[in-house]
Amino acid sequence: DSTSSTWLQHKKHFFILSSAGKPVWTRYGTESGISSLMGVVQAIISFFQDGDDAIKSIHAGNQSFVFLLKEPLYFVTVSRTGESDAQLRDQLLYLHSQILSVLTSVQLTRIFEQRINFDLRRLLGGTEVFLDSLATLFNNDHSFMLSALQCLRLPRSVREETGAILLDGRVKARLKDLLYAMIVAKGRLVTLLRPRKHSLHPSDLHLLFNMLTGSTTFHTAESWTPLCLPKFNSQGFLHAYICYIERDVSVVMISTSKDNFFELSEWKTVMVEAMRKKSLLEPILKASDELYTTEVGIPTLLHFMYKAKNHVQFTSPAFSGIYTNAMDRRRLYRLYQHVYGRMHARTRALKLYYHHSEYEIMLGWITSSFELYVVFGPDTPKSVFIASSNQLLRWIKKHEESLFILNSPVF
């Protein structure tokens, strides 16, 4: 119920409705409980459309109302988290992509051309869990804001040998319809086999990882599921083979053919045997997917995020010190969003940004090759945090082979 106190307590809401005003999904509550509210939202959108305009956002006090109109669906968020309109709009775009991953843009358009009042919930049945998990990740995972991937931290030799097994297996199995093959551990990429001329867009990989982690469906058996990767091709389905070979380790293969399941299943068996023979699974299972600020050897360093622009990947340590406390962690999360938003503002983008509060100092630094957001204690002198930031960059450069995938296997 959209008038209940518990429903109103949430700091951020997401809604999806059809252009006819029918509720499709809500992050909190039930679709039937918000039907009258969706009627109001649809009326506001129509008011602007009648004047040949499109509403983008409304600000009232500390509340932001952000709209994304993707006919035949409308996406709306109501937020008092302090995130910028651009960040909230990006989150709505991800929700749109999540729906396309299940239905494709062609199918979605065709359905509503035939029946404008169609209740889309019938077709989405069972996949709302992925919209829910995405909405949760927006508050816990900076990969969406950075539009980058976080890889599993591994010795280069383990990553390269695993990639070589994927490449060798594809050649021997003669899988002409295979587009991508990857190993994913703990929701992070180990290695990715791809065509020479096609890299996977980070947002498509985020949707794929959300599918793996957002539901336990795929954990129990080999799965074969149609999947649209909107950035690759929003108009058609690919087919994904998913199999967990260990508790937190899965093999994902994406094919253009709907008839490849058994060939891919056989190849997976051969591939896993080769990985066991070379003792590659053990280091992947044991890999610390987190690094710790103490490893860097900078006493005043509290936390950081580093994005390698060329590789579209980022690294960030586990939370330690004061950030083991949930409230401090939440504040840091929002501070990263604030600094990122200021530096990437469309009106005036910045290369350097310094933020000083009673809790911490954050320095944002953007160059042509990297983005660095680094956090120090509030009493750290400028000379120290500038020297420490350069020391951190040298440490990342020294360890980049384990932090990032520098050369993914191609065919």
N, C-alpha and C positions, 0 to 999 in steps of 0.2 A: 504494500500500500504506500503510495507516494506521499501520504500525509503523516505516516507513522514517525515517531521520534527516532527510532533506530535507523530507519531508512535515511532520514535527514542528517544523521550524524556523520555519514561517510563524506570524506573530503573531496572525492571525485566520483562522478557518475558517468557512465557511457550508455548511450541509447542508439539503437538502429531501428529505423522505421521505413516503411515503403513510401513512395511519393503520394500514395492515397491515404497516408496517415495510419496505416496498420502497424502495430508494434511487431518487430522481428526479434529483438533481443535487448535485454537490459542487464547491466552488470550486477545490480542488486534488486531484490524483489522479483515479482513475476510480471510477465508481459501483460497479463489480464489486469493486474493491479495498476498499471500505468497507462492504460488505453486512453483515458480522458486527457492525461498530460500530453500524450503523443498527438492528440487532436489539436491541442493548443500549439505545440511545436510546429506541426504541419501548417497551421493557420499563419503563424509568424513568417515561415519560409515563403508561403504563397503570397503574402502581402507584399514582400519585396519582389517576388517574381512577376507579379502583376504590373509593377513599375519598371520592368525590364532590368531588374537588378538582382544580385545574389548576395544574401546575407553571409558574412564571414565570421563575425564575432560580436558579442555584446559584453560590456563590462558594467557590473553593478556592485559597488563597494569592493570587497575582496573576491567576488565571484566572477569567473570568466565563463562565458558561454561560447563555445567554438563549434562552428558548423562545417561539415564537408558534404557537398551535394554531388553524389555520383548516381545519376539517374540509372535505374529506377529506385535507388535507395538513398536515404539521408542518414548521415552519421553525426551525432551530437555528443559533446562532452560538457559537463558542468563541473567546474573545478575551483577549489580555493587552496590549491597547493603552491601557488606562486610560479608555476611553470609558464613559459611564454606561449603565446598563441601558436607560434611556429612549431614548438615542441608538441603541443596538444594536437595540432593538425596532423603532424607526422604519425602520432599514435592512432588517429582516426584512419589514416591511410593504411596502416598495418591491419586494422580491423577489416577494412574493405578488401585488402589482399587476402586475408584469411577466408573470407566468404568466397572470393574468386577461386581460391585453391580447392574448394569443395565443388563449385558449380560452373566455373568459367564465365567470362563476360558474355559470350554468345548465348549460353543457356539462360543466364539471368535475364538478358534483354528479351529473349524469345518468350519466356514465361510471362513477363508482365505486359508484353505486347498483346498476348492472347487474352489475359485476364488481369486488368489493372488492380483488382481487389484481391489478388491471390495471397493466401496466407503462407509466407515463405517458411514459417516454422516447421511445416510438414516435411519440407525437403532438407532442412538443416538438422532434423532430428538426430540427436546423438553427437553432433559436432559442436554444440554450444560450449562443451567443456574446453575446446581449444580457444574460443573467444574469451572465456573466463580466465584461462591460464595466461593468455597474452596480456589481458588487462592487469593481472597480478604482476607479471614480469616488468611492465612499464614502471613499477615502483621499486624494483629490485635489481634491475639489470641495465647497465648503461650501453650495452651493445646497440640498442635501438636508437638512442640519441646520437651515438658516434657513427652509426651506420657502418659498423665494423664487427669482425669476429674475434672471439677469444679462443685461442687454440690450447690444447692440452700441452703442458710443459713437459718436454721429452728430450732425451739426447738425440742429436741429429741422426746418428747411425740407426737408431730404432725407427725413427720416422721414415728415413730413406729406404731402409730394408722393407718396411711394411708397404710403402708406395711401390717398390720394385715388384713385390709379390702381386699387387693389384694389376700392374701393367703387364707382367709376364702372363698372368692368368687370363687376361682379356685376349691376348694374342693366341694363346693355346686353345682357348675355348671358342675362338672365332665368333665372338658376340658382336655382330655388326650393328645391332639395334641398341647397344648400350651407350648411354650418353654420359653418365657420371657414376662413379663408385666411390664410396667413402667409408672410413672407420670413424665412429663417434664414441667418445668415452666421457661419461659424467656430463653429458650435454655440451662437450667441447670437441672440436675437430682434431683428429689425429693426423689424417692425410686424406687427400682428395685426388682422384683420377679424373681427368677431364679432356675434352677435345681441345686441340691446340688453339682453335679460333674462338672457343666459348668458355669464358669463366662464369661461374655462378654468382649472381648478384647477392650481396650480403642479406638483403631482405628476403630473398627466396630461401636462403639457408636458415635464416631466423624462423621462418614459417615451418620449415622441415624439422628443425630442432624442437620447436614448440610442439609439433605433432608427436615427437618421440618422448618428450618429458611431460607433456600435458595430460597424458592418459596412460593407464597401465595396459591398455588393449594390446599393444605390440610386444609386451614383455613375455607373453606365455607361449607363443608359437610363431612360426614363419608367417609373414603377412604379405599380401599382394594387393595393393590399393591404387585406384586411380587418383591422380594428383595433378593439379594445375599449378605451375610455378609462374605467377603473373608477370614477373620481370623478364622471364625467358620467353613466354608466349601466353598471354592472358586468354587466348581464344580456344585453346585445346588442352586435352589431357595427356599427361605422360603416365607411366606406371611405375610405382615404387615397390621394390622388394625390400622388406625390413626383417632383420633377424637379430635377436640378441644372442651373442655367442658366449657372453659372460654376463654377470649381474648388471654391470653398468656399461657394457661395451656392445655396440651394435654395428652390424654391417648394413649399409644402405646402398642400393643400386637403383638407378633410374634409367628406364628403357622407353624407347618410342613405341615398342610393340606390346600389345596386350597379351601375347601368347608366350612370353619368355620365362614364365615362372619356374618351370622345371629345370631349364638350362642354368638359370641364375642360382637356383638352389644347389644344383650339383657343383657349380663353380665355387659357391660359398664354402662347401664342404672341403674341397681341394685347397682353397685358400687358407682356411682355418688350420688345416693339417700342416701346411707349409709354415704358418706363423708359429704353431706349437713346436715344430721341428727346429726352428731357428730361435726358440725361446723368446719370442717377441711379445706374447700376451702378458707374461709376468711383469715386465717393466711398464707396460701400458696400465695394467691393473694397479701397480704400486705407485705409479706416477703421482706426485703431489700436484694436483691441478691448481694449487695455490702457491704463490711465493709470498714471502714475509718481508716486511720492511727491514727487519734486523739483518737479513742476508746482504743488503746493499751496503751496510756499514756506515750509515749516516745517522748519528744519534738524534738529531733534531727532526728527522723525517718522520711524519705521521702516516702519510698515505700518498698515492699518486695514481694517475691514469696516463698511459702513453699510447698514442695511436701512430702506427707506421703507415703513412698515407699510401705509399707505393703498393703495400701488400694488403691494404684494407683490413688490417688486424690491429688489435690493441691488447695491452697487458695491464694488469692492476693487481696489487697484492691483496691478501686476505685482510680482513679487519682485525686490528690488534690494538692494544693500549686502551685509550678512552672509547674507541669505536666498537669495543665488545658490548658496550651499553646501547640498547636499541634506540633510545632517544638521540644520543650523539650520532649514531649511525644514520638515522633518518635526516638529521640536520646536515650532515656531510653530503648525503645523497642530493638533497635539495640545493646545497651550495654549489656542487658540481654543475647542476642544471642551470643555476643562476649565472655562473661565470661563463659556461658554454653559450648560453643564450645571449649574453652581452657581447661576447667575442664574435658571434656569428650573426649579429643583428643585421638585417638587410639594409637598414638605413646607414649604419656606420660600423663596418666590420673592423675588429681590432687584432693586432698582432701580439700585443702584450696586455695583460690585465692583472692588477694587484688588488687583492681583497684582504682587509685586515679586520678581524672581529675579536671579541674577548676570548673566543675559544680557539681560533686558529688563524693562520695566514694561508691564503691560497694564491699561487701564481699561475696564470694561464699564459702559455707561450706557443704561438703557431708559426711555423715556417713552411717552406714548400714541401718538405719531406716528412715532417712530424707535427703532432699536436701533443703538448705536455701540460698536464694539470697537476700541480704538486703542492702538498700540504705540509706545513710546519707548525710548530708550537707558536703561540701568540707573542712570545718575547724574543723570537729569533731575529737578530739584526739583519738588515738588508744584505750586507756584504756576505754574511754566512749563507743565507738561503740562495743567493745567486751562485756562489761557489758550489754549494751543495747540489743545486739543480744541474750544473755542468758535470759534477761527479756522477750524478744519477744517470745522465745521458751516456757517459762513458761506460758505466756498468751495464746498461741496456745493450749498447753496441757490442760489448764483450760477450754477452749471453744471448744475443739475438737468435742464434741457431737453435736454441732450445725453447725460446719464448714464441717464435713465429715459424710459420711454414714459408720458407724462402723460395723453394723450388718444388712446386707440386708436379707429380708425374703427368705427362700429356701424351696423347696419341694422335 
